[in-house]
Amino acid sequence: MTTAFTPLTFKRGPAMKNRFMLAPLTNSQSHDDGTLSDAEFHWLKMRAEGGFGLTMTCAAHVQAVGQGFPGQLGIFSDDHLDGLSKLASALRDAGSLSCVQLHHAGMRSPAELIGTTPLCPSVNEEFGARAMSGDEVEQLIEDFISAAERADEAGFDGVELHGAHGYILCQFLSSETNRREDQYGGSFENRARPINEIIQGIRARCRNDFQLGLRLSPERFGIDLGEMRDFAAQLMRAGDLDYLDMSLWDVFKEPKEEAYKGKHLIDHFTDIDRHGVRLGVAGKVARPEDVQACLEAGVDFVLLGRAAILHHDFPKRMAADAAFEPVQLPVTREHLAAEGLSEVFIQYMSHWPGFVAD
């Protein structure tokens, strides 16, 4: 029987020692120029030391104009390399695989933060975004690939492409936000072209054992579940990914679309032939029994977000006691500080209803 502590191999690169991956978590702890801060380093190092098989950074933006939130980690410049190299080394020394999530917020980049009009596949009046030119789309693809090369140079085991949550790669996938009439719009094949070209570029230009994952949302943001299921199957057949990270919001909920109701959202992906590509899920995996339920449902690994904020050593605690009871919400600021969150991260979490005690 697969347990949370069964090692997991990938097509490329080293194996995870267990089935726990740290989800990429927004925290606003980095410096304004995108360089790694001591607070961000401390937060991630604690999770690696706490037993996570793979420790992933927050979303790191691949273009300055792709910044999505204040204090975001950057990977768009060689100026970021020193901090990234220090982090990769520390995560490895702690016994964890290391990964940078590559991100661009697109239309969701606040104009007041980036100092210009945000970008989108097509004009978006709601977000005040302008349509990208063909040359800008090609530059975006190049900058994702260059960011992966930077992560490779810094010594990370791999990268994950952020294709979920309504950010720019997700904006291309959505027929609602992508109304282009060139090779990057129209058919789903065209809307998926930026992701596929980024994957091909990373495979061509990074080392052979460099791990590559992709995060997708199966719902919301104009995303069609059937298209995402077909896309997941296509990517797994192609074999250029090492893992697919499905962000489900709630792993055991039913789909929103009537046509797909009748089984859990997770089950729409666990029955796909994976061809050796690993499948992980995120979404309200909060307790040891949730972790095991996901594995029993057929996924290969789980990504912990809020659970990892509350307990930096969730994997070690579960290894010592499979029935351990996580702390109940809301939690005190003192608890979060002891778990390695800086004051700015604690303040960010206070905006989530019911998380931080008044």
N, C-alpha and C positions, 0 to 999 in steps of 0.2 A: 504494500500500500504506500502511495505517495504521501509523505508527511511534509510539514513545513520545513523540516530539517534534512530532507533528501537533497543532495547536490543537484544542480541543473547545468547541463552542458549546452553550448550553443554551436551553431555552424562554424563560428569563428571566435577566436580569442579564448580567454580563460573561462572556467566554469564558475557559477555562483555557488557559494558554500551552502546556501539554503534558498528558500523560495520567497525571501523578503526583499523588495526593492523600495527604496525611499522615493516617494512620489515627488515630482518637481513642484516646489512650493514657493509662491510669491511671498516675499518678506521685506522688501525695501531696505535691506541692510547694507547694500554695497555703496561705493562712493558715487558721486554725481557723474564722474567721467566713465563709469562702468567698471573701474578696477575693483578687485576683491578687497573687502574690508576685513579687519581682524574679527569682527562680530560674525560675518558670514562664514569665515574660515572655521571659527570655533563651533558654530551651529552644525555645520556639515561634518566636521571631524568627530563631534560627539556621536552622531548617528552611525558613522562607520565603526567607532569604538563600541557602540551599543549593539552591534551584531548584524547590521543590515548586509545582505549579500552583495547588493549593489547600491551605491549612494549616488543619487542624481542631483545636480544643481537645480536651482530655480531656473525658469526660462531665461536664457541669455540671448540678448538681441544681436542680430547679425548685421544690422545697419543702424547708424545713429538715429535715423528717422523712423526706425521700427520700434523704438522704446515704448513700452506699454505702461510703465508705472515708475514713480520716483525710486531712486536707489536700486535700480535694476542692474544685475550683473551684465557686463558686456563681453562680446567676443568678436567685435567688428574691427579691432585694431591690434597690431602687434604690441601696443602699449599694455594690453591685458595679459600678455604671456607670462610675465613674472609671477603674478598672483595665481594664475591658473596652474602653472607648473608646480608651485608650492602646494596647492590644494591636491593635485593629482598624486603627488608624492606622499602626502599625509594620509590620504584615503587608502593608498596601497599599503602603507606601513601598518595601518589599522586592520588590515585583512579584508578590505572590501574592494569590489570592482568599482570603477569610477566612470561617470558619464556626465556630459554636458548636454542639457536640453537646448536645442537651437530654435530661436523664436523670432518672429517679427509680428508686431501687433496690427500692422496694416491700418484699416480705417479706425481701429480702436486705439491708435496712438493719440494721446491728447495733444491738440495743437499748441497749447500753452507750455507743454513739456518739451516738445521737439522743435518748437519755434517756426513751424511751417505747416502747410496743409497736409493732413494725413493722406496716405496712399490706399487705394483699393483697386481690385480688378476693374470695377466700373464706378461711375459717379455714384456716391451715396449721400443723399441729402441729409438723412438722419444724423450721420456722423460728420457731416461737412467734409467728406473726403472726395478727392479727385481721382479720375481714372488714370491708371498707369499706361504709359506708352509701351510699345513692343520692346523698345530698347531697355526700358526700366524693368520689365518682367525678366528679360535676359540677365540684367545686372543683379536682380534679386536672386535668381537661381545661382549665379556665380558667387554671390556673397554667402549663401548658405554653404556652398561647397568649400569656399575659402575658410569659413568659420570651422568647418569640420577638420580641415587641414591644420588649423591653429590648435584645435583640441588634440589632434594626433601629435603635433609637435610638442605640446605641453605634457604629454605622457598619459593622457586619459585612455582608458580601455575602449571607449567609444562615445557616440553621440546618439541622441534621440531627436528626431524632427518633430516639432510641435505642429501637428496638422489638425488640432482640435480646438474647441471652445471659442469658435468664431474669430480666430486670429487669421493672419493673411493666407496661409495655405488652406485653411478651412474655408476662407472667403472665396478662393478659387474653386473649391469643390462644390460650393453651394450654387445652385441655379438661381437663387434669389439675389445673391450679391454679385454673382459673375454673369453679366449679360454681354460679354465680349463677343465679337464676331470674327476674331482671328483664330490662330491655332491654339489659343489658351482659353477658348470659350465655346459654348454650344453643347456639343456632345459630352458625355461624361469622360470619354477618352481624352478630349481636349482639356476639360477642367482639371483632370488629374495629371496633365502633362508636366506642370511645374514640379510636383512631388516626384514623379518618375524620373525626370531629368536630373533633379538633385540627387536622387538615389544612385543613378548611373554615374554621375560625376564623382560622388564620394567613393564609390567602388573603384573608379579608375585612378583616383589621385591620392587615396589614403592607403596605408599599409594593408597587406592581405588579411591580417588577423584583427583589423579594426572592427569593432562591433557597431552595428547600425540598427536602431529601433525607430519606430514611428508611433506617435500617439494620434488616435482618431476619436472623434465623437460620433456615435451612431444616431444621435437625435439632436433636436434644437438647431439653432443657427442656420436654418434653411437646409439642413442635411436630411437626406432620405435614407431610411434604414436599409431598404433593399439595395440601394446603390453602395452603401458602406459594406454590406455583407459581401456583395459581388467583388468590390474592390479588395477587401481583405483576402478573399479566396484567390484573386488574381496575383496579389503581392506574395502570397505564400507559395503559389505555384512557381513564380519567377525565381524565388530563392535568394534575392539580393539582400533581404532583411534578415536580421538575426532574431528579432522579436517584434511583436505588435502589442501595443499598450492601448487597450480599449478603456476610455474614460466614460463610465456608465452612469455616474451620479449616484446611483443606488444599484448595486450589483444584482439584487434579486427582485427588482421591480419589473412590471410588465411594460412592454413598449407603449409609447403614446399613440402610435398609428394603429387604427382599428384592424387593419389587414394583418398585423403581426401579433395581435394579442393572443392569449391562450398558453403562452409559455414565457418564462423569464427572459429578460433582455440578454443575460449572459449566455443562455442556451442557443441564441441565434448565431453565436460565434464559436462555441465549443465544438459544434458538430462539423466545422469546416476541416477538410483534409489539410494539414499544416505543412506537409513536406519538410519537416524538420525545423520550421520557423516556430519559435516559442510564442505562446499567447499569455498575456497578463491582463488583469482587470483592476480598476480602481473605482471606488464609490461606496462610501459608508462601510468600509471594512474596518470595524472598530474594536472587535474583541477576538480572543483566540478562536472561539467557535466560528466566527465569520471567516477567518483565514482558512480553517479546515473545510468549511462548507464550500468555499470557492474551489479549493483543490479537488474536493470530491465531485464538484460539478464538471471538472475536466480542464480547468486552466492549469498552466504550468507554473505561474507565480502570481503574487499579489503585490500591489503597490499601496503603501500606507501613507496617508497624508496627515489628517488631524490626529490619528492615533500615534503617529511618530512625533508630532509636536508635543503631545501630552506625555509620552514616554520615549526618551531618546534610545532606551535599551529595550524596547518592546520585544525584539527577537530573543534577547537573553532572558527576559522575564518569562516568556512563553516556554523557552527551553527548560527553565527551572521548574515551571509550574504551568501545565497545559490549561489549567482552569483559573489562571490569575485574573483578578478583577481590575480592569483599568480604572483610573481615577474618574469620578463623576463630574460632569459639567454642572455649573460653571466652576472654573478653577481660579485660584488667586494669582495675582501678578508674581508673587514670591515663588509659587510653584513653577511658573513658566520661566522665570529667571534662572531657577535651579536646573531647568531642563535645557539651558543654553540659549534662550531667546534674549536678544537685546531689547532695550526699552522701545526702540522704534518698531521692532517686530511685535512686541507685546501690544503696542498701541494699534498696530495694523489688525491684530487678531481681535481687539476690543470692538471692532466694527462688525464682527460676526455675532449676531444675536445669541445670547446665552452662553458664550464661550468664556469670557473673562468676567470674574465676579466684580461687582461695583465696589 
